[in-house]
Amino acid sequence: MSITLRRRLSPAESRDAALDAARALLVEDGPQAVTLKAVAARIGRTHANLLHHFGSAAGLQRALIASMADRIVGRIGEAVLRARAGDQDPREVVELTFDAFDQGGAGALASWMILSGNEDALDPILNAIHDLVDELVESHDSKDLPIHEETLQLVLMALGDALLGGPMAKALGLPRTKARDLAIRALMAGRSHG
């Protein structure tokens, strides 16, 4: 389905429309579908217009992963703060993290970009997570859990699950949600020892 934009957009609006279209293509058809041509067709713009904003397909993909990272980390950060305040079950943090990498397509896009030669593909996600962890560490007592280790474990589990969770669970005869269950168990165990 193509969305034709009829009015003249500001550069920021045009860039946002392109990122929204790229995100939709990612979810619908996978990371290989996130091309300048496909995004331009989706929003009724020219290939040259997108080249102006992003420089290349790799630039578009980097901008998309950075945009996704900001949203992902923002949602996870809010959930972490609520969980630490006792206002919610820490399971939500696990569910949000796993969903962000799996359903949102961030895991597939980052992996595809790395395999396509973009070694810095994870930088936006890693930088956003690093900033979140630093913020969380600053806002809590030092006696809190080792949040850097907790974050490393959770993000690696979520990314691995997004890429291989389904086939691995099936091969091992385990429920598809087993990795999430293990992540929740690890998070709860860490908190009970904190």
C-alpha positions in Angstrom: 0.0 0.0 0.0 1.4 3.4 -1.0 0.8 6.5 1.0 0.9 9.5 -1.3 1.8 12.8 0.4 0.2 15.6 -1.5 1.3 18.7 0.4 4.8 20.1 0.6 6.6 18.8 3.7 9.3 20.5 5.7 12.6 18.7 5.7 11.9 17.3 9.2 8.4 16.1 8.2 9.8 14.5 5.0 12.5 12.7 7.0 9.9 11.5 9.6 7.6 10.3 6.9 10.4 8.3 5.4 11.4 6.8 8.7 7.7 5.8 9.4 7.5 4.2 5.9 10.8 2.4 6.5 9.6 1.1 9.8 6.4 -0.2 8.2 8.4 -1.9 5.4 10.7 -3.5 8.0 7.8 -5.0 10.0 5.9 -6.0 6.9 8.6 -7.4 4.7 11.9 -7.6 6.6 15.1 -5.6 6.6 16.0 -6.3 3.0 12.8 -4.3 2.0 14.1 -1.1 3.6 15.5 0.5 0.4 15.5 4.1 -0.8 13.4 3.1 -3.8 10.7 1.3 -1.7 10.5 4.0 0.9 10.3 6.7 -1.8 7.5 4.8 -3.5 5.6 4.3 -0.2 5.6 8.1 0.6 5.3 9.4 -2.9 8.7 11.1 -3.0 11.7 10.6 -5.3 14.7 8.6 -4.8 16.8 11.8 -5.0 14.7 13.3 -2.2 15.6 10.5 0.1 19.3 10.6 -1.0 19.3 14.2 0.1 18.0 13.3 3.6 19.9 10.1 4.2 22.8 9.9 1.7 22.4 6.2 1.0 20.3 3.2 1.8 22.8 2.5 4.6 22.2 6.0 5.9 18.4 5.4 5.9 18.9 2.2 7.8 21.2 3.9 10.3 18.6 6.6 10.8 15.9 4.0 11.2 17.8 2.0 13.8 18.6 5.2 15.7 15.0 6.2 15.7 13.9 2.8 16.8 16.6 2.7 19.5 15.4 6.0 21.0 11.8 4.7 21.2 12.8 1.2 22.5 15.1 2.6 25.2 12.6 5.2 26.2 9.8 2.6 26.7 12.2 0.2 28.5 13.6 3.0 30.7 10.1 4.1 31.8 9.2 0.5 32.6 12.5 0.0 34.6 11.8 3.1 36.7 8.2 2.0 37.4 9.4 -1.5 38.3 12.1 -0.2 40.6 9.6 2.1 42.3 7.4 -0.9 42.9 4.6 0.3 40.6 4.7 -2.6 38.3 5.9 -6.1 37.7 9.5 -6.4 36.4 8.1 -8.8 33.8 7.0 -5.8 31.8 10.6 -4.8 31.4 11.4 -8.2 29.9 8.3 -8.2 27.7 9.1 -4.7 26.4 12.7 -5.6 25.6 11.9 -8.9 23.9 9.0 -7.3 21.9 11.2 -4.3 20.8 13.8 -6.6 19.3 11.4 -9.2 17.9 8.1 -7.6 16.9 9.5 -4.2 16.2 12.1 -5.6 13.9 15.1 -4.0 15.5 16.9 -7.3 16.0 16.5 -8.3 12.4 17.5 -4.9 11.0 20.6 -4.6 13.2 21.7 -8.2 12.3 21.0 -7.6 8.6 22.9 -4.4 8.6 25.9 -6.0 10.3 25.9 -8.9 7.8 25.7 -6.3 5.0 29.0 -4.7 6.1 27.7 -2.0 8.4 29.8 -2.8 11.5 28.5 0.3 13.3 24.9 -0.8 12.9 24.4 -1.5 16.6 26.0 1.8 17.6 22.6 3.7 17.9 21.1 0.9 20.0 24.2 0.5 22.1 24.6 4.2 22.7 20.9 4.6 23.7 21.1 1.6 26.1 24.4 3.0 27.5 22.8 6.4 28.2 19.7 4.7 29.7 21.8 2.6 32.1 23.9 5.6 33.1 20.7 7.5 33.9 19.3 4.6 35.9 22.6 4.2 37.8 22.7 7.9 38.7 19.1 7.9 39.9 19.4 5.0 42.3 21.5 4.0 45.3 24.7 2.2 44.7 23.4 -0.8 46.7 21.0 -1.5 43.8 21.5 -4.4 41.5 24.4 -4.4 39.0 22.3 -2.7 36.4 25.0 -2.9 33.7 25.2 -6.7 34.0 21.4 -7.0 34.2 21.0 -4.9 31.0 23.7 -6.8 29.2 22.0 -10.1 30.0 18.5 -8.9 29.1 19.5 -7.3 25.8 21.6 -10.2 24.6 18.8 -12.6 25.5 16.2 -10.5 23.7 18.4 -10.0 20.6 19.3 -13.7 20.5 15.6 -14.7 20.9 14.6 -12.3 18.1 17.0 -14.0 15.7 17.0 -17.7 16.8 14.4 -18.1 19.6 11.7 -19.8 17.5 13.8 -22.4 15.8 15.9 -23.1 19.0 12.8 -23.6 21.1 11.3 -25.8 18.5 14.5 -27.9 18.1 14.7 -28.3 21.9 11.0 -29.1 22.3 10.5 -26.0 24.5 7.7 -23.5 24.4 8.4 -20.5 22.2 8.2 -18.2 25.3 10.9 -20.1 27.2 13.7 -17.5 26.7 11.3 -14.8 28.1 10.6 -17.0 31.0 14.3 -17.5 31.6 15.0 -13.8 31.4 12.2 -13.1 33.9 13.5 -15.7 36.3 17.0 -14.2 36.0 15.8 -10.7 36.6 13.7 -11.8 39.6 16.5 -13.8 41.1 18.9 -10.8 40.8 16.4 -8.6 42.5 15.8 -11.0 45.4 19.6 -11.1 46.0 19.9 -7.3 45.8 
